[in-house]
Amino acid sequence: MAIGKSEYNLGQDLIKVLLVDDDEDDYMITRDLLLDVEALEYDLDWISSYAEALDAIERNQHDIYLIDYRLGERDGMQLLNEALDGGCTAPIILLTGQGDREVDVEAMKAGAADYLVKGQIDHILLERSIRHSIERKALEREHAALEEQLLQAQKLESIGQLAGGIAHDFNNLMTPIIGYAQMGLTTLPEEYRERVYLEEILKAADRATNLIQQLLAFSRRQVVELQVIDLNSLLVNIDMMLQRLIGEDVELVILPSENLGAVKVDPTQIEQVVVNLAVNARDAMPEGGTLIVETSNIEFGEEELKNHPDMAAGPYVMFAVSDTGHGMSEEVKAHLFEPFYTTKEKGKGTGLGLSTCYGIIAQNKGYIWVYSEIGSGTTFKIYLPSLDVIPQGTERPSGTKSNELPRGSETVLLVEDEEQVRELAARVLRQQGYTVLQASNGVEALSIASRHADGEIDLLLTDVVMPLIGGRELSIKLRDIHPNVRVIYTSGYTDEAVIRHGMLKPGTDFVQKPYSLAGLTQKIRSVLDEPREVPATTS
């Protein structure tokens, strides 16, 4: 039952509330209180039994839970503990018929978002408690995500320091091994068969030295020779080598962007990154596939980077390496850049390829992000600071770019399963005048579209890869309800990668994540301003 009117936008258009109370009169009172709230729109569900409530909470389909302290023979405190132990992520407000300071303290210590006495609640207090509880929980999630990023960065930094120390000591050990083996070769006549043993020692030492160089790259202790270069030229110069490296079963596609910005990097190191990523992609496609290497300019504002506090706002040059392989699980991605971590068979890899890439990109003042899901391939995106200079052989377009974002008044259905990305896009579009309807998946989007069947939804802005219903299937079903809707797809994979996987057709309107605010709003305005095709008439 939807009640109330929306003015506050807590990142969504409808607050889904579950009331757990075994007294129908109390349910009616709570419903009437929410009816008096003009600031928020609610969808209120009511459950009276403990078992049904626990089952509903485990399904995690509500934004907030109101739980009565007394539930027959069991109490709300026990339900609160079971819900939190089961991984409930939504805030829980405990309700009681009479004020009890000890129960209040116990509830808050157990993890309740708030504690309200029924006889003392009015609609203002209830609305404020719900709003503050949801906002506080959102801030806690954002803090936890940033803390996890910091811990991951600190872990990699610690591993890097350890790897650098090991590499230093190992090099000291390898020096006499190589030196004495070479000395032995110079003193033994050519006809001595013992020379073969020394030559094998040197081959093994050479392989060990290469491993050490990769460890040094990860720990950022290699000597870099920085040059101002054009990445497009670098990629063109190594395309033949890449093709030989990946074999005939893998198609190589290089897509250089026009007017690409210059970067100041060690070109030899960047070549090594491309080669390592290409080899990794090849191994992920044992039956063949497509390897896509592409470049583009991108400018990040502070808002887009709030979940990446280590990155500075400004212009970047991006190059992406995408494959159509088997993809990676979340567990694999969590350890991806750790030295010696590998999912390959014994003897098929050292586990240093991606950790080397991480170290090289960090040493060149850049950043590396990965997008991957099982069955959907993998995309590595590398961002390098763009310089305000023109590499030799390139031209920069004339004219100046306006800082003002294009505005609109149309209705946009925004479908994105990553909450922080969804929040960002919705906030930006509302600031530019659009009406935004938000959904976290395709099923929810179709439900919202059905409720707005009498009104116009002008644009569907949807992620491509989502649980339940993918973006392409969603757009087909949505056109049954809103036949004139325009569609823009977004994804962490590049457009060429999703097209190669058959998820989208060539020529589809597409915005690649992470998108800039200007890029997103300009694309939306461009698509909405396109003239509609007029059906041909016959006389």
C-alpha positions as CSV (number, residue, x, y, z in Angstrom):
1,M,0.0,0.0,0.0
2,A,1.6,3.2,-1.1
3,I,1.0,6.3,1.1
4,G,2.3,9.8,1.5
5,K,3.9,12.2,-1.0
6,S,7.5,12.4,-2.0
7,E,9.6,15.5,-1.4
8,Y,12.7,14.2,0.2
9,N,14.6,11.8,-2.1
10,L,16.6,9.4,0.0
11,G,18.1,8.0,-3.2
12,Q,14.8,6.5,-4.2
13,D,11.2,7.4,-5.1
14,L,9.4,4.9,-2.7
15,I,10.4,3.8,0.8
16,K,9.4,0.2,1.4
17,V,8.5,-0.3,5.1
18,L,7.8,-3.6,6.8
19,L,5.9,-3.4,10.1
20,V,6.2,-6.5,12.4
21,D,3.4,-6.2,15.1
22,D,0.9,-8.9,16.3
23,D,-1.7,-6.2,17.2
24,E,-3.8,-5.1,14.2
25,D,-4.9,-1.9,16.1
26,D,-1.2,-0.9,16.3
27,Y,-0.8,-1.6,12.6
28,M,-3.8,0.7,11.8
29,I,-2.3,3.5,14.0
30,T,1.1,3.2,12.3
31,R,-0.6,3.3,8.9
32,D,-2.5,6.4,9.8
33,L,0.6,8.1,11.1
34,L,2.3,7.4,7.8
35,L,-0.7,8.7,5.9
36,D,-0.2,12.1,7.7
37,V,3.4,12.3,6.4
38,E,3.7,14.6,3.4
39,A,7.5,14.5,3.1
40,L,7.9,10.8,2.0
41,E,6.1,8.2,0.0
42,Y,5.8,4.8,1.7
43,D,4.9,1.3,0.7
44,L,3.8,-0.3,4.0
45,D,3.6,-4.1,4.5
46,W,2.4,-5.7,7.7
47,I,3.4,-9.1,9.2
48,S,2.1,-10.3,12.5
49,S,4.1,-13.5,13.1
50,Y,7.8,-14.0,14.1
51,A,8.5,-16.7,11.6
52,E,7.0,-14.9,8.7
53,A,8.9,-11.7,9.7
54,L,12.2,-13.5,9.8
55,D,11.6,-15.0,6.4
56,A,10.7,-11.6,5.0
57,I,13.8,-9.9,6.4
58,E,16.0,-12.7,4.9
59,R,14.5,-11.9,1.5
60,N,15.8,-8.3,2.0
61,Q,13.1,-6.6,0.0
62,H,12.4,-3.6,2.3
63,D,14.2,-0.4,3.0
64,I,13.5,-0.3,6.7
65,Y,11.8,-2.5,9.4
66,L,9.6,-1.4,12.3
67,I,9.5,-4.3,14.9
68,D,7.3,-4.4,18.0
69,Y,9.2,-5.3,21.2
70,R,6.5,-7.8,22.1
71,L,5.6,-10.6,19.6
72,G,3.5,-13.2,21.4
73,E,5.8,-15.6,23.2
74,R,8.9,-14.2,21.6
75,D,10.2,-10.6,21.5
76,G,11.4,-8.1,19.0
77,M,14.8,-8.0,20.5
78,Q,15.4,-11.7,19.6
79,L,14.1,-11.0,16.1
80,L,16.5,-8.0,15.9
81,N,19.5,-10.2,16.8
82,E,18.5,-12.9,14.4
83,A,18.0,-10.5,11.6
84,L,21.4,-8.8,12.1
85,D,23.1,-12.1,12.5
86,G,21.6,-13.2,9.2
87,G,23.1,-10.3,7.4
88,C,20.2,-7.8,7.3
89,T,21.5,-4.6,5.8
90,A,18.4,-2.4,6.2
91,P,17.9,-0.3,9.4
92,I,15.6,-1.7,12.1
93,I,13.5,0.5,14.5
94,L,12.2,-1.1,17.6
95,L,8.8,-0.2,18.9
96,T,7.5,-0.7,22.4
97,G,4.2,0.0,24.3
98,Q,6.0,1.6,27.3
99,G,9.2,3.4,27.8
100,D,12.0,1.4,29.5
101,R,15.4,2.9,29.6
102,E,17.1,-0.5,30.0
103,V,15.4,-1.9,26.9
104,D,16.2,1.3,25.0
105,V,19.9,0.9,25.8
106,E,19.9,-2.8,25.1
107,A,18.2,-2.3,21.7
108,M,20.7,0.4,20.6
109,K,23.7,-1.7,21.7
110,A,22.2,-4.7,19.8
111,G,22.2,-2.6,16.6
112,A,18.8,-1.1,16.4
113,A,18.7,2.2,14.3
114,D,16.2,3.7,16.8
115,Y,13.8,3.0,19.7
116,L,10.4,4.5,19.8
117,V,7.6,4.4,22.4
118,K,4.2,3.9,20.7
119,G,2.1,6.2,22.8
120,Q,4.6,9.0,22.3
121,I,4.9,8.8,18.5
122,D,3.4,11.3,16.1
123,H,3.8,11.4,12.3
124,I,6.6,14.0,12.5
125,L,8.7,11.9,14.9
126,L,8.1,8.7,12.9
127,E,9.0,10.4,9.6
128,R,12.2,11.8,11.1
129,S,13.2,8.5,12.7
130,I,12.7,6.6,9.4
131,R,14.5,9.3,7.3
132,H,17.5,9.6,9.7
133,S,17.8,5.8,10.0
134,I,18.0,5.3,6.3
135,E,20.4,8.2,5.8
136,R,22.7,6.9,8.6
137,K,22.7,3.4,7.2
138,A,23.6,4.7,3.7
139,L,26.5,6.7,5.3
140,E,27.7,3.6,7.2
141,R,27.7,1.6,3.9
142,E,29.7,4.3,2.1
143,H,32.2,4.5,5.0
144,A,32.6,0.7,5.0
145,A,33.2,0.7,1.3
146,L,35.9,3.4,1.6
147,E,37.4,1.5,4.6
148,E,37.6,-1.7,2.5
149,Q,39.4,0.2,-0.3
150,L,41.8,1.6,2.2
151,L,42.5,-1.8,3.7
152,Q,43.0,-3.3,0.3
153,A,45.5,-0.5,-0.7
154,Q,47.3,-0.9,2.6
155,K,47.5,-4.6,2.1
156,L,49.0,-4.2,-1.4
157,E,51.4,-1.6,-0.1
158,S,52.6,-4.0,2.6
159,I,53.0,-6.8,0.1
160,G,54.8,-4.5,-2.2
161,Q,57.3,-3.5,0.6
162,L,57.8,-7.2,1.4
163,A,58.3,-8.1,-2.3
164,G,60.7,-5.2,-2.8
165,G,62.8,-6.4,0.2
166,I,62.8,-10.0,-1.0
167,A,63.7,-8.9,-4.5
168,H,66.7,-6.9,-3.2
169,D,68.0,-9.9,-1.1
170,F,67.3,-12.3,-4.0
171,N,69.3,-10.2,-6.4
172,N,72.2,-10.2,-4.1
173,L,72.0,-14.0,-4.1
174,M,71.6,-14.3,-7.8
175,T,74.6,-12.1,-8.6
176,P,77.3,-14.6,-7.5
177,I,75.4,-17.5,-9.1
178,I,75.3,-15.8,-12.4
179,G,78.8,-14.4,-12.1
180,Y,80.5,-17.7,-11.2
181,A,78.6,-19.6,-13.9
182,Q,79.7,-17.1,-16.5
183,M,83.3,-17.3,-15.2
184,G,83.1,-21.1,-15.5
185,L,82.0,-20.9,-19.1
186,T,84.9,-18.6,-20.0
187,T,87.5,-20.9,-18.5
188,L,86.1,-24.2,-19.8
189,P,87.1,-25.2,-23.4
190,E,84.3,-25.5,-25.9
191,E,84.6,-29.3,-26.1
192,Y,83.9,-29.9,-22.4
193,R,80.4,-31.3,-21.9
194,E,80.3,-29.7,-18.4
195,R,79.6,-26.4,-20.2
196,V,76.0,-27.6,-20.7
197,Y,75.4,-27.7,-17.0
198,L,76.7,-24.1,-16.6
199,E,74.5,-23.0,-19.5
200,E,71.4,-24.5,-17.8
201,I,72.3,-22.7,-14.6
202,L,72.4,-19.4,-16.4
203,K,69.1,-20.1,-18.1
204,A,67.4,-20.8,-14.7
205,A,69.1,-17.7,-13.3
206,D,67.8,-15.6,-16.2
207,R,64.2,-16.8,-15.5
208,A,64.7,-16.0,-11.8
209,T,66.0,-12.6,-12.6
210,N,62.9,-11.9,-14.7
211,L,60.7,-12.8,-11.8
212,I,62.6,-10.4,-9.6
213,Q,62.1,-7.6,-12.1
214,Q,58.4,-8.3,-11.9
215,L,58.5,-8.1,-8.1
216,L,60.4,-4.8,-8.4
217,A,57.7,-3.5,-10.7
218,F,55.0,-4.4,-8.2
219,S,56.9,-2.8,-5.4
220,R,57.5,0.3,-7.6
221,R,61.3,0.2,-7.2
222,Q,62.2,-0.1,-10.9
223,V,64.0,2.8,-12.5
224,V,61.6,4.6,-14.8
225,E,62.5,6.6,-17.9
226,L,59.6,9.0,-18.3
227,Q,58.7,10.3,-21.8
228,V,55.8,12.3,-23.2
229,I,54.1,9.9,-25.6
230,D,50.9,9.2,-27.6
231,L,49.4,5.9,-26.4
232,N,47.8,5.4,-29.9
233,S,51.2,5.3,-31.5
234,L,52.5,2.9,-28.9
235,L,49.7,0.5,-29.4
236,V,50.0,0.6,-33.2
237,N,53.7,-0.2,-32.9
238,I,53.2,-3.3,-30.9
239,D,50.0,-4.7,-32.6
240,M,52.0,-7.3,-34.7
241,M,53.7,-8.5,-31.5
242,L,50.4,-8.8,-29.7
243,Q,48.9,-10.8,-32.5
244,R,51.7,-13.3,-32.5
245,L,51.4,-13.4,-28.7
246,I,47.7,-14.2,-28.5
247,G,47.7,-16.6,-31.5
248,E,45.4,-17.2,-34.5
249,D,42.4,-18.2,-32.4
250,V,42.0,-14.8,-30.8
251,E,40.9,-11.8,-32.9
252,L,42.8,-8.6,-32.0
253,V,40.9,-5.3,-32.3
254,I,42.7,-2.0,-31.7
255,L,40.4,1.1,-31.4
256,P,42.5,4.3,-31.0
257,S,40.6,7.4,-30.1
258,E,40.9,10.6,-32.1
259,N,42.7,13.6,-30.5
260,L,44.0,11.5,-27.6
261,G,45.7,13.4,-24.9
262,A,49.4,13.0,-24.2
263,V,50.8,11.1,-21.2
264,K,54.1,11.1,-19.4
265,V,55.1,7.5,-18.7
266,D,57.9,4.9,-19.2
267,P,56.9,3.5,-22.6
268,T,58.7,0.2,-22.1
269,Q,56.8,-0.3,-18.8
270,I,53.4,0.5,-20.5
271,E,54.2,-2.0,-23.2
272,Q,54.8,-4.6,-20.5
273,V,51.4,-3.8,-19.0
274,V,49.7,-4.2,-22.4
275,V,51.6,-7.5,-23.0
276,N,50.8,-8.9,-19.6
277,L,47.1,-8.1,-19.9
278,A,47.0,-9.5,-23.4
279,V,48.6,-12.8,-22.2
280,N,46.1,-12.9,-19.3
281,A,43.2,-12.4,-21.7
282,R,44.5,-15.1,-24.1
283,D,44.7,-17.6,-21.3
284,A,41.1,-16.8,-20.4
285,M,40.0,-17.7,-23.9
286,P,41.4,-21.2,-24.5
287,E,38.9,-21.8,-27.3
288,G,39.4,-18.4,-28.9
289,G,37.6,-15.1,-28.8
290,T,38.3,-11.4,-29.2
291,L,40.8,-9.1,-27.5
292,I,39.9,-5.4,-27.7
293,V,42.4,-2.7,-26.9
294,E,41.0,0.9,-27.0
295,T,41.8,4.4,-25.9
296,S,39.8,7.5,-25.0
297,N,40.0,10.8,-23.1
298,I,38.0,11.2,-19.9
299,E,37.7,13.9,-17.3
300,F,36.7,13.1,-13.8
301,G,35.1,15.6,-11.4
302,E,35.3,15.2,-7.6
303,E,31.7,13.8,-7.5
304,E,32.6,10.9,-9.8
305,L,35.7,10.1,-7.7
306,K,34.2,10.2,-4.2
307,N,34.4,6.4,-4.0
308,H,38.1,6.6,-5.2
309,P,39.7,9.1,-2.8
310,D,43.2,8.2,-4.0
311,M,42.4,9.7,-7.4
312,A,42.6,13.4,-8.1
313,A,39.9,15.1,-10.3
314,G,41.0,16.2,-13.7
315,P,41.7,14.9,-17.3
316,Y,42.9,11.4,-17.9
317,V,43.8,9.2,-20.8
318,M,42.2,5.8,-20.5
319,F,43.2,2.6,-22.3
320,A,41.2,-0.5,-21.8
321,V,42.0,-4.2,-22.5
322,S,38.8,-6.3,-22.8
323,D,38.4,-10.0,-23.6
324,T,35.4,-12.3,-24.2
325,G,36.7,-15.0,-21.9
326,H,35.2,-16.8,-18.9
327,G,35.3,-13.8,-16.5
328,M,36.2,-13.8,-12.8
329,S,34.4,-14.3,-9.5
330,E,34.4,-11.7,-6.7
331,E,36.8,-13.8,-4.7
332,V,39.3,-13.9,-7.5
333,K,39.0,-10.2,-8.1
334,A,39.7,-9.6,-4.4
335,H,43.2,-11.2,-4.7
336,L,43.8,-10.3,-8.3
337,F,46.8,-8.0,-7.8
338,E,48.6,-9.9,-5.1
339,P,52.0,-11.4,-6.1
340,F,52.0,-15.1,-6.8
341,Y,48.2,-15.4,-6.7
342,T,47.1,-17.4,-9.7
343,T,44.1,-19.5,-10.8
344,K,46.2,-21.2,-13.5
345,E,47.5,-24.8,-13.4
346,K,50.9,-25.4,-11.8
347,G,53.6,-24.5,-14.2
348,K,51.2,-22.3,-16.4
349,G,51.9,-19.0,-14.6
350,T,53.9,-17.3,-11.9
351,G,51.1,-15.2,-10.5
352,L,53.1,-12.0,-11.1
353,G,51.6,-10.7,-14.3
354,L,48.8,-8.6,-12.9
355,S,50.7,-7.6,-9.8
356,T,53.4,-6.3,-12.1
357,C,50.7,-4.3,-14.0
358,Y,49.5,-2.8,-10.7
359,G,53.0,-1.8,-9.7
360,I,53.9,-0.3,-13.0
361,I,50.7,1.8,-13.3
362,A,51.1,3.0,-9.8
363,Q,54.7,4.0,-10.5
364,N,53.6,5.9,-13.5
365,K,51.0,7.9,-11.4
366,G,48.1,6.0,-12.9
367,Y,45.2,3.8,-11.7
368,I,43.9,0.4,-12.8
369,W,40.3,-0.8,-12.4
370,V,38.9,-4.2,-13.3
371,Y,35.3,-5.1,-14.4
372,S,34.5,-8.8,-14.6
373,E,31.7,-11.3,-14.0
374,I,31.5,-15.0,-14.6
375,G,30.6,-15.7,-18.2
376,S,30.9,-12.0,-19.2
377,G,34.6,-11.6,-19.9
378,T,36.9,-9.1,-18.3
379,T,37.8,-5.4,-18.9
380,F,40.9,-3.8,-17.4
381,K,40.9,0.0,-17.5
382,I,44.0,2.0,-16.9
383,Y,43.8,5.8,-16.3
384,L,46.9,7.9,-16.7
385,P,47.0,11.7,-16.1
386,S,46.6,13.6,-19.3
387,L,49.0,16.4,-20.1
388,D,48.2,19.8,-21.5
389,V,50.7,19.2,-24.3
390,I,50.4,17.9,-27.9
391,P,52.4,14.7,-28.6
392,Q,54.2,14.9,-31.9
393,G,52.0,13.9,-34.8
394,T,48.7,14.8,-33.1
395,E,46.3,17.7,-33.3
396,R,44.1,19.1,-30.6
397,P,40.6,20.3,-31.7
398,S,40.0,24.0,-31.8
399,G,37.4,25.8,-29.7
400,T,36.6,25.7,-26.0
401,K,34.4,23.4,-24.1
402,S,31.6,24.8,-21.9
403,N,31.6,23.8,-18.3
404,E,27.8,24.0,-18.2
405,L,26.0,20.7,-18.3
406,P,23.0,20.3,-20.7
407,R,19.6,20.4,-19.0
408,G,16.3,18.8,-19.7
409,S,12.8,18.3,-18.3
410,E,12.0,14.8,-19.5
411,T,11.4,11.7,-17.4
412,V,14.3,9.2,-17.1
413,L,13.9,5.6,-15.8
414,L,17.3,4.9,-14.2
415,V,18.2,1.2,-13.7
416,E,21.5,0.4,-12.0
417,D,22.3,-2.4,-9.5
418,E,25.3,-0.6,-8.0
419,E,23.7,1.7,-5.4
420,Q,26.5,4.4,-5.4
421,V,26.5,4.7,-9.2
422,R,22.7,4.9,-9.2
423,E,22.7,7.6,-6.5
424,L,25.3,9.7,-8.4
425,A,23.5,9.5,-11.7
426,A,20.1,10.3,-10.2
427,R,21.5,13.3,-8.3
428,V,23.1,14.8,-11.4
429,L,20.1,14.3,-13.6
430,R,17.7,15.9,-11.0
431,Q,20.0,18.8,-10.7
432,Q,19.8,19.3,-14.5
433,G,16.0,19.4,-14.4
434,Y,15.0,15.8,-15.2
435,T,12.4,13.7,-13.4
436,V,14.2,10.5,-12.3
437,L,12.6,7.2,-11.5
438,Q,15.0,4.8,-9.9
439,A,15.2,1.0,-9.9
440,S,17.9,-1.4,-8.7
441,N,17.0,-4.2,-11.2
442,G,14.9,-4.9,-14.2
443,V,12.0,-6.4,-12.3
444,E,11.7,-3.3,-10.1
445,A,12.0,-1.1,-13.2
446,L,9.1,-2.9,-15.0
447,S,7.0,-2.5,-11.8
448,I,7.7,1.3,-11.8
449,A,7.0,1.5,-15.5
450,S,3.6,-0.2,-15.0
451,R,2.6,2.3,-12.3
452,H,3.5,5.1,-14.7
453,A,1.7,3.6,-17.7
454,D,-0.5,6.7,-18.1
455,G,2.5,9.0,-18.0
456,E,5.4,9.3,-20.4
457,I,8.8,7.7,-19.7
458,D,11.1,9.4,-22.2
459,L,14.4,7.6,-21.6
460,L,15.6,4.3,-20.2
461,L,19.1,4.6,-18.8
462,T,20.1,1.0,-17.8
463,D,23.1,-1.1,-17.0
464,V,23.7,-3.9,-19.4
465,V,24.7,-6.7,-17.0
466,M,22.3,-7.0,-14.1
467,P,20.7,-9.8,-12.0
468,L,17.2,-11.1,-12.8
469,I,16.8,-9.2,-16.1
470,G,19.6,-7.8,-18.3
471,G,19.4,-4.3,-19.8
472,R,18.6,-5.5,-23.3
473,E,15.7,-7.7,-22.2
474,L,14.4,-4.9,-20.0
475,S,14.3,-2.5,-22.9
476,I,12.3,-5.0,-25.0
477,K,9.7,-5.5,-22.2
478,L,9.6,-1.8,-21.4
479,R,8.6,-0.9,-25.0
480,D,5.5,-3.0,-24.5
481,I,4.4,-0.5,-21.9
482,H,6.1,2.7,-23.3
483,P,6.6,2.1,-27.0
484,N,8.3,5.5,-27.6
485,V,10.9,5.2,-24.9
486,R,14.6,6.0,-25.9
487,V,17.3,3.7,-24.5
488,I,20.9,4.3,-23.4
489,Y,22.9,1.4,-22.0
490,T,25.8,1.7,-19.6
491,S,28.5,-0.8,-18.5
492,G,31.9,-1.1,-16.9
493,Y,32.8,-3.1,-19.9
494,T,33.6,-1.1,-23.1
495,D,31.0,-0.9,-25.8
496,E,33.0,-3.1,-28.1
497,A,33.3,-5.7,-25.4
498,V,29.5,-5.9,-24.8
499,I,28.9,-6.0,-28.5
500,R,31.3,-8.8,-29.0
501,H,29.5,-10.8,-26.3
502,G,26.3,-10.3,-28.2
503,M,24.7,-8.3,-25.3
504,L,24.2,-5.3,-27.6
505,K,24.0,-4.6,-31.3
506,P,26.5,-2.3,-33.1
507,G,25.3,1.3,-33.2
508,T,23.4,1.0,-29.9
509,D,23.5,4.2,-27.7
510,F,26.0,3.4,-25.0
511,V,27.9,5.2,-22.2
512,Q,30.9,3.5,-20.7
513,K,31.5,3.5,-17.0
514,P,33.0,5.3,-15.2
515,Y,31.4,8.1,-17.2
516,S,32.0,11.8,-16.6
517,L,29.0,14.0,-15.7
518,A,29.4,16.0,-18.9
519,G,29.6,12.8,-21.0
520,L,26.5,11.3,-19.4
521,T,24.3,14.5,-19.7
522,Q,25.5,15.3,-23.2
523,K,24.7,11.7,-24.4
524,I,21.3,11.9,-22.8
525,R,20.5,15.2,-24.4
526,S,21.8,14.0,-27.8
527,V,19.6,10.9,-27.7
528,L,16.5,12.7,-26.5
529,D,17.0,15.4,-29.2
530,E,17.2,12.9,-32.1
531,P,14.2,13.2,-34.4
532,R,11.8,10.3,-34.1
533,E,11.3,8.2,-37.2
534,V,7.9,8.9,-38.8
535,P,6.2,5.7,-40.0
536,A,5.8,5.7,-43.8
537,T,2.2,6.1,-45.0
538,T,0.6,4.7,-48.1
539,S,-2.0,6.3,-50.2
